[in-house]
Amino acid sequence: MSSMVKFDLSSVEAETGAPPPERLISGNPRFRTWNIEQTEGGLYSGVWEATPGKWRIVYDEWEYFHILTGHSIVTEEEGEPVHLTAGDSMILRPGFKGTWEVVETTRKDYVIRL
């Protein structure tokens, strides 16, 4: 088995989803997620895409992500909005609470650690 994994979306079927109704603030966002790697130790990596809308987010996990395309706004409770576009990266730590708003369909790659 190789110790390298290429982010090749053509070899992975996308999972689809949406924010839970109780977290939805506006719009009708839809998600597609391509999980490239999942380990028994709780490490996940892949690509996530969302269509426009706004919802509440709560993080119990640690996540690093890099925006590939689109425009989103992430706002921490009692914080200032952070606009994210292609090329931007961010870490959200456990305990983060706020909102995610997709202004223009957004695609990011991510690494999540539970």
C-alpha positions as CSV (number, residue, x, y, z in Angstrom):
1,M,0.0,0.0,0.0
2,S,1.3,3.4,-0.9
3,S,2.0,6.1,1.6
4,M,0.7,8.8,-0.8
5,V,-2.9,9.7,-1.6
6,K,-3.8,12.0,-4.5
7,F,-6.9,14.1,-4.2
8,D,-8.6,12.5,-7.2
9,L,-12.3,13.2,-7.1
10,S,-13.0,11.0,-10.0
11,S,-12.2,7.9,-7.9
12,V,-14.6,8.9,-5.1
13,E,-18.4,9.1,-5.1
14,A,-19.7,12.4,-3.6
15,E,-21.9,12.3,-0.5
16,T,-24.8,14.8,-0.6
17,G,-26.3,16.7,2.3
18,A,-27.6,20.0,3.7
19,P,-27.5,21.8,7.1
20,P,-30.0,20.4,9.7
21,P,-33.2,22.4,9.4
22,E,-32.8,23.8,13.0
23,R,-29.5,25.4,12.0
24,L,-30.6,26.9,8.7
25,I,-30.8,30.7,8.6
26,S,-31.5,31.4,5.0
27,G,-31.4,30.0,1.5
28,N,-31.4,26.3,0.4
29,P,-27.8,25.3,0.6
30,R,-26.8,21.8,-0.6
31,F,-23.5,20.0,0.1
32,R,-21.3,17.6,-1.8
33,T,-18.5,16.0,0.0
34,W,-15.7,13.8,-1.4
35,N,-14.0,12.0,1.5
36,I,-10.6,11.0,0.2
37,E,-9.2,9.6,3.4
38,Q,-10.6,8.5,6.7
39,T,-8.5,6.9,9.5
40,E,-9.5,4.9,12.5
41,G,-7.9,7.6,14.6
42,G,-10.5,10.2,13.5
43,L,-8.7,12.0,10.8
44,Y,-10.6,13.0,7.6
45,S,-9.6,14.7,4.5
46,G,-11.3,15.5,1.2
47,V,-13.2,18.2,-0.7
48,W,-16.4,19.9,0.3
49,E,-18.7,22.0,-1.8
50,A,-21.8,24.1,-0.8
51,T,-24.3,26.2,-2.7
52,P,-25.5,29.6,-1.4
53,G,-27.2,29.9,1.9
54,K,-26.5,30.6,5.6
55,W,-26.5,28.3,8.6
56,R,-25.2,28.0,12.2
57,I,-22.1,26.0,12.8
58,V,-20.7,24.4,16.0
59,Y,-17.3,22.7,15.9
60,D,-16.4,19.9,18.3
61,E,-13.5,18.9,15.9
62,W,-10.4,20.7,14.6
63,E,-10.4,21.6,10.9
64,Y,-8.0,23.2,8.5
65,F,-9.4,24.1,5.1
66,H,-8.3,25.9,1.9
67,I,-10.8,27.6,-0.3
68,L,-10.5,26.4,-3.9
69,T,-13.4,28.4,-5.5
70,G,-16.2,30.6,-4.5
71,H,-17.0,33.2,-1.8
72,S,-18.1,32.4,1.8
73,I,-18.3,34.4,5.0
74,V,-17.5,32.7,8.3
75,T,-18.5,34.7,11.4
76,E,-17.7,33.7,15.0
77,E,-20.4,34.5,17.7
78,E,-19.8,38.0,18.8
79,G,-17.1,38.3,16.1
80,E,-16.5,40.1,12.8
81,P,-17.3,38.4,9.5
82,V,-14.3,36.9,7.7
83,H,-14.7,36.8,3.9
84,L,-13.1,33.8,2.3
85,T,-12.3,33.4,-1.4
86,A,-10.1,31.2,-3.6
87,G,-6.6,30.9,-2.0
88,D,-7.7,31.7,1.6
89,S,-7.0,29.2,4.4
90,M,-8.4,28.9,7.9
91,I,-8.4,26.8,11.0
92,L,-11.5,26.3,13.1
93,R,-10.8,24.9,16.5
94,P,-13.0,22.8,18.8
95,G,-15.5,25.1,20.5
96,F,-16.0,27.4,17.5
97,K,-19.6,28.6,17.2
98,G,-20.9,31.0,14.6
99,T,-22.3,31.0,11.1
100,W,-21.2,29.9,7.6
101,E,-22.7,31.9,4.7
102,V,-22.0,30.8,1.1
103,V,-22.4,33.8,-1.1
104,E,-21.1,32.1,-4.2
105,T,-20.9,28.3,-4.5
106,T,-17.8,27.4,-2.5
107,R,-15.4,24.5,-2.8
108,K,-12.7,23.8,-0.2
109,D,-10.3,21.0,0.6
110,Y,-10.1,20.1,4.2
111,V,-8.4,18.1,7.0
112,I,-10.5,17.3,10.1
113,R,-9.2,15.8,13.3
114,L,-11.8,14.6,15.8
